[in-house]
Every structure is written in C-alpha cells, then in structure tokens.
Amino acid sequence: MEDPWYDADHQVRRVRWNGMIKWRGEEIFIGEALAGELIGLAEHESGGHITRFCHRDLGVIDRDCRFLRFAPLVRGSASLRKRQ
C-alpha cells in the first residue's frame, strides 16, 4: 500500500514501531496500530495540531505536547446516558 498524501499545510511524521512519534523534541504515543505509517499534523486555531491518518482525524496534540485522542462514546458510558 502506498503512503498517504497530506496537504502542504501538514507536517508529516512516521509512527515508530512502538507507536511513538517525535514532535517538537518530545516523544508522543499515537498508537501501535499505526506503526510504520505516515500521519499528518495540521495546526489548529487553538495552538495545537490535529493529528490525521489518511482522512481520519485521530486527535490533537496540545501546546503541552499531550496527545488527546478523539474517541467515540462508549456504549453504557455516563456521557452517553446523559444524552438519552
């Protein structure tokens, strides 16, 4: 499979075997499932960077170099019960 292509406004990193990338001098865990894959990072108005694989947004790396994953609501979670 070919590497994904990202727009010019993205910085690109290859995920290491252990799921980590190097970002601004820090090691950040993205996920072992993406080992060997290229991910794109696009600056967000918040000052963080949206992290993408292909056309899927994975999460955001905030100003403190923490990766905050976008995750769907888990069935039975408190936040899901509040919405019902």
N, CA, C and O atoms as a printed pandas DataFrame, in Angstrom:
     atom_number atom_name residue_name chain_id  residue_number  x_coord  y_coord  z_coord
0              1         N          MET        A               1    0.844   -1.172    0.000
1              2        CA          MET        A               1    0.000    0.000    0.000
2              3         C          MET        A               1    0.896    1.244    0.000
3              4         O          MET        A               1    1.925    1.277    0.675
4              5         N          GLU        A               2    0.503    2.243   -0.746
5              6        CA          GLU        A               2    1.267    3.486   -0.806
6              7         C          GLU        A               2    1.041    4.325    0.452
7              8         O          GLU        A               2    0.010    4.220    1.117
8              9         N          ASP        A               3    2.035    5.158    0.755
9             10        CA          ASP        A               3    1.884    6.079    1.884
10            11         C          ASP        A               3    0.785    7.088    1.571
11            12         O          ASP        A               3    0.621    7.491    0.419
12            13         N          PRO        A               4    0.033    7.497    2.590
13            14        CA          PRO        A               4   -0.989    8.529    2.365
14            15         C          PRO        A               4   -0.343    9.866    2.011
15            16         O          PRO        A               4    0.813   10.123    2.347
16            17         N          TRP        A               5   -1.099   10.696    1.338
17            18        CA          TRP        A               5   -0.648   12.017    0.917
18            19         C          TRP        A               5   -1.345   13.058    1.780
19            20         O          TRP        A               5   -2.543   12.954    2.047
20            21         N          TYR        A               6   -0.589   14.060    2.214
21            22        CA          TYR        A               6   -1.150   15.124    3.046
22            23         C          TYR        A               6   -0.919   16.471    2.381
23            24         O          TYR        A               6    0.075   16.670    1.683
24            25         N          ASP        A               7   -1.855   17.400    2.606
25            26        CA          ASP        A               7   -1.735   18.746    2.048
26            27         C          ASP        A               7   -0.471   19.433    2.544
27            28         O          ASP        A               7    0.131   19.018    3.535
28            29         N          ALA        A               8   -0.080   20.486    1.842
29            30        CA          ALA        A               8    1.156   21.208    2.154
30            31         C          ALA        A               8    1.125   21.853    3.539
31            32         O          ALA        A               8    2.181   22.147    4.100
32            33         N          ASP        A               9   -0.071   22.080    4.103
33            34        CA          ASP        A               9   -0.153   22.701    5.429
34            35         C          ASP        A               9    0.017   21.689    6.561
35            36         O          ASP        A               9   -0.116   22.048    7.732
36            37         N          HIS        A              10    0.308   20.437    6.231
37            38        CA          HIS        A              10    0.535   19.386    7.220
38            39         C          HIS        A              10    2.027   19.118    7.380
39            40         O          HIS        A              10    2.786   19.140    6.410
40            41         N          GLN        A              11    2.429   18.866    8.611
41            42        CA          GLN        A              11    3.745   18.293    8.857
42            43         C          GLN        A              11    3.538   16.792    8.929
43            44         O          GLN        A              11    2.504   16.330    9.411
44            45         N          VAL        A              12    4.500   16.035    8.458
45            46        CA          VAL        A              12    4.330   14.589    8.354
46            47         C          VAL        A              12    5.348   13.880    9.246
47            48         O          VAL        A              12    6.523   14.244    9.291
48            49         N          ARG        A              13    4.870   12.870    9.945
49            50        CA          ARG        A              13    5.739   12.046   10.785
50            51         C          ARG        A              13    5.417   10.581   10.535
51            52         O          ARG        A              13    4.265   10.226   10.282
52            53         N          ARG        A              14    6.447    9.721   10.605
53            54        CA          ARG        A              14    6.226    8.278   10.514
54            55         C          ARG        A              14    6.159    7.720   11.936
55            56         O          ARG        A              14    7.032    7.985   12.762
56            57         N          VAL        A              15    5.120    6.953   12.203
57            58        CA          VAL        A              15    4.935    6.358   13.526
58            59         C          VAL        A              15    5.942    5.216   13.686
59            60         O          VAL        A              15    6.048    4.339   12.829
60            61         N          ARG        A              16    6.661    5.245   14.776
61            62        CA          ARG        A              16    7.676    4.229   15.056
62            63         C          ARG        A              16    7.031    2.909   15.459
63            64         O          ARG        A              16    5.826    2.846   15.705
64            65         N          TRP        A              17    7.839    1.857   15.526
65            66        CA          TRP        A              17    7.376    0.502   15.846
66            67         C          TRP        A              17    6.614    0.441   17.163
67            68         O          TRP        A              17    5.748   -0.415   17.348
68            69         N          ASN        A              18    6.942    1.362   18.088
69            70        CA          ASN        A              18    6.323    1.356   19.404
70            71         C          ASN        A              18    5.137    2.315   19.526
71            72         O          ASN        A              18    4.634    2.555   20.623
72            73         N          GLY        A              19    4.696    2.862   18.387
73            74        CA          GLY        A              19    3.539    3.751   18.371
74            75         C          GLY        A              19    3.855    5.207   18.665
75            76         O          GLY        A              19    2.944    6.027   18.787
76            77         N          MET        A              20    5.131    5.538   18.779
77            78        CA          MET        A              20    5.549    6.895   19.139
78            79         C          MET        A              20    5.956    7.699   17.901
79            80         O          MET        A              20    6.385    7.146   16.888
80            81         N          ILE        A              21    5.807    9.022   18.018
81            82        CA          ILE        A              21    6.390    9.940   17.045
82            83         C          ILE        A              21    7.249   10.937   17.815
83            84         O          ILE        A              21    7.091   11.106   19.024
84            85         N          LYS        A              22    8.137   11.578   17.118
85            86        CA          LYS        A              22    8.930   12.664   17.704
86            87         C          LYS        A              22    8.271   13.962   17.266
87            88         O          LYS        A              22    8.072   14.186   16.072
88            89         N          TRP        A              23    7.930   14.824   18.230
89            90        CA          TRP        A              23    7.245   16.085   17.930
90            91         C          TRP        A              23    7.803   17.168   18.836
91            92         O          TRP        A              23    7.661   17.115   20.058
92            93         N          ARG        A              24    8.435   18.140   18.221
93            94        CA          ARG        A              24    8.996   19.282   18.958
94            95         C          ARG        A              24    9.888   18.840   20.116
95            96         O          ARG        A              24    9.822   19.381   21.219
96            97         N          GLY        A              25   10.720   17.844   19.833
97            98        CA          GLY        A              25   11.675   17.362   20.826
98            99         C          GLY        A              25   11.107   16.388   21.837
99           100         O          GLY        A              25   11.832   15.924   22.717
100          101         N          GLU        A              26    9.840   16.070   21.733
101          102        CA          GLU        A              26    9.179   15.158   22.673
102          103         C          GLU        A              26    8.768   13.873   21.962
103          104         O          GLU        A              26    8.494   13.880   20.762
104          105         N          GLU        A              27    8.727   12.770   22.709
105          106        CA          GLU        A              27    8.191   11.509   22.209
106          107         C          GLU        A              27    6.723   11.452   22.609
107          108         O          GLU        A              27    6.390   11.596   23.785
108          109         N          ILE        A              28    5.849   11.242   21.633
109          110        CA          ILE        A              28    4.406   11.230   21.887
110          111         C          ILE        A              28    3.825    9.916   21.385
111          112         O          ILE        A              28    4.072    9.515   20.247
112          113         N          PHE        A              29    3.052    9.247   22.238
113          114        CA          PHE        A              29    2.420    7.991   21.852
114          115         C          PHE        A              29    1.158    8.277   21.044
115          116         O          PHE        A              29    0.245    8.954   21.516
116          117         N          ILE        A              30    1.119    7.750   19.816
117          118        CA          ILE        A              30   -0.040    7.876   18.943
118          119         C          ILE        A              30   -0.821    6.571   18.916
119          120         O          ILE        A              30   -2.045    6.577   19.041
120          121         N          GLY        A              31   -0.123    5.453   18.755
121          122        CA          GLY        A              31   -0.779    4.152   18.761
122          123         C          GLY        A              31    0.020    3.126   17.986
123          124         O          GLY        A              31    0.487    3.397   16.880
124          125         N          GLU        A              32    0.176    1.956   18.562
125          126        CA          GLU        A              32    0.948    0.887   17.925
126          127         C          GLU        A              32    0.307    0.399   16.641
127          128         O          GLU        A              32    1.001   -0.102   15.757
128          129         N          ALA        A              33   -1.005    0.537   16.522
129          130        CA          ALA        A              33   -1.695    0.085   15.311
130          131         C          ALA        A              33   -1.223    0.859   14.077
131          132         O          ALA        A              33   -1.372    0.382   12.952
132          133         N          LEU        A              34   -0.658    2.042   14.283
133          134        CA          LEU        A              34   -0.188    2.862   13.161
134          135         C          LEU        A              34    1.313    2.749   12.942
135          136         O          LEU        A              34    1.878    3.533   12.179
136          137         N          ALA        A              35    1.968    1.800   13.587
137          138        CA          ALA        A              35    3.416    1.625   13.440
138          139         C          ALA        A              35    3.783    1.510   11.963
139          140         O          ALA        A              35    3.199    0.718   11.224
140          141         N          GLY        A              36    4.758    2.313   11.550
141          142        CA          GLY        A              36    5.233    2.315   10.171
142          143         C          GLY        A              36    4.466    3.227    9.236
143          144         O          GLY        A              36    4.889    3.438    8.099
144          145         N          GLU        A              37    3.346    3.773    9.688
145          146        CA          GLU        A              37    2.501    4.619    8.837
146          147         C          GLU        A              37    2.875    6.096    8.968
147          148         O          GLU        A              37    3.395    6.535    9.994
148          149         N          LEU        A              38    2.594    6.852    7.897
149          150        CA          LEU        A              38    2.755    8.302    7.938
150          151         C          LEU        A              38    1.480    8.936    8.452
151          152         O          LEU        A              38    0.383    8.588    8.015
152          153         N          ILE        A              39    1.625    9.870    9.384
153          154        CA          ILE        A              39    0.487   10.651    9.859
154          155         C          ILE        A              39    0.748   12.109    9.527
155          156         O          ILE        A              39    1.897   12.526    9.388
156          157         N          GLY        A              40   -0.319   12.880    9.400
157          158        CA          GLY        A              40   -0.211   14.304    9.136
158          159         C          GLY        A              40   -0.626   15.099   10.356
159          160         O          GLY        A              40   -1.524   14.702   11.098
160          161         N          LEU        A              41    0.044   16.232   10.555
161          162        CA          LEU        A              41   -0.279   17.115   11.676
162          163         C          LEU        A              41   -0.530   18.507   11.113
163          164         O          LEU        A              41    0.341   19.099   10.475
164          165         N          ALA        A              42   -1.731   19.021   11.356
165          166        CA          ALA        A              42   -2.125   20.330   10.845
166          167         C          ALA        A              42   -2.408   21.261   12.011
167          168         O          ALA        A              42   -3.107   20.895   12.955
168          169         N          GLU        A              43   -1.865   22.461   11.940
169          170        CA          GLU        A              43   -2.055   23.427   13.021
170          171         C          GLU        A              43   -3.534   23.780   13.156
171          172         O          GLU        A              43   -4.250   23.940   12.168
172          173         N          HIS        A              44   -3.962   23.895   14.399
173          174        CA          HIS        A              44   -5.351   24.241   14.728
174          175         C          HIS        A              44   -5.366   25.619   15.362
175          176         O          HIS        A              44   -4.366   26.053   15.934
176          177         N          GLU        A              45   -6.481   26.303   15.267
177          178        CA          GLU        A              45   -6.600   27.661   15.820
178          179         C          GLU        A              45   -6.343   27.720   17.320
179          180         O          GLU        A              45   -6.028   28.787   17.846
180          181         N          SER        A              46   -6.471   26.599   18.017
181          182        CA          SER        A              46   -6.237   26.535   19.462
182          183         C          SER        A              46   -4.744   26.580   19.804
183          184         O          SER        A              46   -4.365   26.748   20.963
184          185         N          GLY        A              47   -3.907   26.428   18.773
185          186        CA          GLY        A              47   -2.471   26.361   19.008
186          187         C          GLY        A              47   -1.952   24.944   19.023
187          188         O          GLY        A              47   -0.741   24.722   19.000
188          189         N          GLY        A              48   -2.863   23.977   19.062
189          190        CA          GLY        A              48   -2.482   22.574   18.988
190          191         C          GLY        A              48   -2.396   22.125   17.537
191          192         O          GLY        A              48   -2.490   22.937   16.618
192          193         N          HIS        A              49   -2.219   20.836   17.344
193          194        CA          HIS        A              49   -2.137   20.267   15.998
194          195         C          HIS        A              49   -3.067   19.069   15.887
195          196         O          HIS        A              49   -2.975   18.126   16.673
196          197         N          ILE        A              50   -3.965   19.112   14.902
197          198        CA          ILE        A              50   -4.832   17.985   14.615
198          199         C          ILE        A              50   -3.969   16.882   14.013
199          200         O          ILE        A              50   -3.167   17.131   13.113
200          201         N          THR        A              51   -4.136   15.672   14.512
201          202        CA          THR        A              51   -3.367   14.523   14.045
202          203         C          THR        A              51   -4.283   13.672   13.173
203          204         O          THR        A              51   -5.377   13.290   13.587
204          205         N          ARG        A              52   -3.814   13.377   11.944
205          206        CA          ARG        A              52   -4.643   12.646   10.980
206          207         C          ARG        A              52   -3.910   11.441   10.422
207          208         O          ARG        A              52   -2.688   11.445   10.274
208          209         N          PHE        A              53   -4.687   10.405   10.115
209          210        CA          PHE        A              53   -4.196    9.292    9.314
210          211         C          PHE        A              53   -5.144    9.180    8.134
211          212         O          PHE        A              53   -6.344    8.958    8.299
212          213         N          CYS        A              54   -4.588    9.336    6.943
213          214        CA          CYS        A              54   -5.389    9.423    5.723
214          215         C          CYS        A              54   -6.380   10.576    5.914
215          216         O          CYS        A              54   -5.956   11.716    6.107
216          217         N          HIS        A              55   -7.669   10.310    5.864
217          218        CA          HIS        A              55   -8.656   11.387    6.021
218          219         C          HIS        A              55   -9.376   11.316    7.363
219          220         O          HIS        A              55  -10.423   11.938    7.542
220          221         N          ARG        A              56   -8.815   10.554    8.309
221          222        CA          ARG        A              56   -9.456   10.415    9.615
222          223         C          ARG        A              56   -8.692   11.204   10.668
223          224         O          ARG        A              56   -7.486   11.033   10.840
224          225         N          ASP        A              57   -9.421   12.078   11.374
225          226        CA          ASP        A              57   -8.820   12.813   12.485
226          227         C          ASP        A              57   -8.712   11.874   13.683
227          228         O          ASP        A              57   -9.703   11.286   14.117
228          229         N          LEU        A              58   -7.492   11.743   14.210
229          230        CA          LEU        A              58   -7.240   10.844   15.335
230          231         C          LEU        A              58   -7.337   11.545   16.677
231          232         O          LEU        A              58   -7.804   10.966   17.658
232          233         N          GLY        A              59   -6.895   12.792   16.716
233          234        CA          GLY        A              59   -6.859   13.535   17.967
234          235         C          GLY        A              59   -6.116   14.839   17.764
235          236         O          GLY        A              59   -5.911   15.295   16.639
236          237         N          VAL        A              60   -5.722   15.423   18.874
237          238        CA          VAL        A              60   -4.986   16.686   18.817
238          239         C          VAL        A              60   -3.791   16.608   19.758
239          240         O          VAL        A              60   -3.885   16.065   20.859
240          241         N          ILE        A              61   -2.683   17.151   19.314
241          242        CA          ILE        A              61   -1.525   17.327   20.192
242          243         C          ILE        A              61   -1.613   18.762   20.693
243          244         O          ILE        A              61   -1.530   19.709   19.911
244          245         N          ASP        A              62   -1.780   18.912   21.999
245          246        CA          ASP        A              62   -1.960   20.252   22.552
246          247         C          ASP        A              62   -0.621   20.970   22.711
247          248         O          ASP        A              62    0.431   20.420   22.386
248          249         N          ARG        A              63   -0.672   22.185   23.206
249          250        CA          ARG        A              63    0.541   23.005   23.365
250          251         C          ARG        A              63    1.557   22.391   24.322
251          252         O          ARG        A              63    2.749   22.688   24.246
252          253         N          ASP        A              64    1.083   21.538   25.221
253          254        CA          ASP        A              64    1.970   20.873   26.178
254          255         C          ASP        A              64    2.472   19.530   25.661
255          256         O          ASP        A              64    3.026   18.734   26.420
256          257         N          CYS        A              65    2.276   19.278   24.357
257          258        CA          CYS        A              65    2.712   18.038   23.694
258          259         C          CYS        A              65    2.029   16.797   24.264
259          260         O          CYS        A              65    2.637   15.730   24.350
260          261         N          ARG        A              66    0.765   16.944   24.652
261          262        CA          ARG        A              66   -0.041   15.790   25.069
262          263         C          ARG        A              66   -0.956   15.420   23.918
263          264         O          ARG        A              66   -1.582   16.291   23.314
264          265         N          PHE        A              67   -1.038   14.128   23.611
265          266        CA          PHE        A              67   -1.941   13.652   22.563
266          267         C          PHE        A              67   -3.287   13.333   23.186
267          268         O          PHE        A              67   -3.392   12.467   24.054
268          269         N          LEU        A              68   -4.306   14.033   22.740
269          270        CA          LEU        A              68   -5.665   13.841   23.237
270          271         C          LEU        A              68   -6.469   13.194   22.115
271          272         O          LEU        A              68   -6.795   13.839   21.119
272          273         N          ARG        A              69   -6.782   11.925   22.288
273          274        CA          ARG        A              69   -7.437   11.140   21.249
274          275         C          ARG        A              69   -8.909   11.506   21.121
275          276         O          ARG        A              69   -9.611   11.671   22.119
276          277         N          PHE        A              70   -9.374   11.634   19.861
277          278        CA          PHE        A              70  -10.799   11.751   19.606
278          279         C          PHE        A              70  -11.351   10.334   19.689
279          280         O          PHE        A              70  -10.873    9.445   18.983
280          281         N          ALA        A              71  -12.331   10.112   20.525
281          282        CA          ALA        A              71  -12.867    8.764   20.685
282          283         C          ALA        A              71  -14.388    8.817   20.665
283          284         O          ALA        A              71  -14.991    9.745   21.203
284          285         N          PRO        A              72  -14.999    7.828   20.049
285          286        CA          PRO        A              72  -16.467    7.774   20.081
286          287         C          PRO        A              72  -16.944    7.458   21.487
287          288         O          PRO        A              72  -16.202    6.890   22.288
288          289         N          LEU        A              73  -18.167    7.823   21.781
289          290        CA          LEU        A              73  -18.744    7.490   23.075
290          291         C          LEU        A              73  -18.842    5.981   23.215
291          292         O          LEU        A              73  -19.185    5.281   22.262
292          293         N          VAL        A              74  -18.540    5.488   24.401
293          294        CA          VAL        A              74  -18.601    4.054   24.670
294          295         C          VAL        A              74  -20.003    3.713   25.162
295          296         O          VAL        A              74  -20.548    4.379   26.042
296          297         N          ARG        A              75  -20.565    2.681   24.588
297          298        CA          ARG        A              75  -21.917    2.269   24.971
298          299         C          ARG        A              75  -21.974    2.037   26.484
299          300         O          ARG        A              75  -21.149    1.316   27.044
300          301         N          GLY        A              76  -22.958    2.657   27.130
301          302        CA          GLY        A              76  -23.120    2.493   28.564
302          303         C          GLY        A              76  -22.342    3.514   29.384
303          304         O          GLY        A              76  -22.401    3.487   30.613
304          305         N          SER        A              77  -21.613    4.414   28.726
305          306        CA          SER        A              77  -20.846    5.405   29.484
306          307         C          SER        A              77  -21.774    6.464   30.057
307          308         O          SER        A              77  -22.888    6.653   29.570
308          309         N          ALA        A              78  -21.317    7.141   31.076
309          310        CA          ALA        A              78  -22.125    8.173   31.737
310          311         C          ALA        A              78  -22.495    9.288   30.770
311          312         O          ALA        A              78  -23.622    9.783   30.805
312          313         N          SER        A              79  -21.568    9.692   29.908
313          314        CA          SER        A              79  -21.867   10.784   28.986
314          315         C          SER        A              79  -22.923   10.373   27.971
315          316         O          SER        A              79  -23.698   11.219   27.525
316          317         N          LEU        A              80  -22.978    9.100   27.595
317          318        CA          LEU        A              80  -23.996    8.629   26.674
318          319         C          LEU        A              80  -25.360    8.612   27.366
319          320         O          LEU        A              80  -26.368    8.976   26.760
320          321         N          ARG        A              81  -25.392    8.192   28.630
321          322        CA          ARG        A              81  -26.664    8.149   29.369
322          323         C          ARG        A              81  -27.238    9.547   29.540
323          324         O          ARG        A              81  -28.457    9.715   29.513
324          325         N          LYS        A              82  -26.388   10.553   29.716
325          326        CA          LYS        A              82  -26.871   11.928   29.878
326          327         C          LYS        A              82  -27.544   12.430   28.614
327          328         O          LYS        A              82  -28.456   13.254   28.683
328          329         N          ARG        A              83  -27.106   11.945   27.458
329          330        CA          ARG        A              83  -27.639   12.423   26.183
330          331         C          ARG        A              83  -28.984   11.791   25.864
331          332         O          ARG        A              83  -29.726   12.316   25.033
332          333         N          GLN        A              84  -29.317   10.671   26.509
333          334        CA          GLN        A              84  -30.556    9.957   26.170
334          335         C          GLN        A              84  -31.729   10.512   26.917
335          336         O          GLN        A              84  -32.850   10.030   26.752
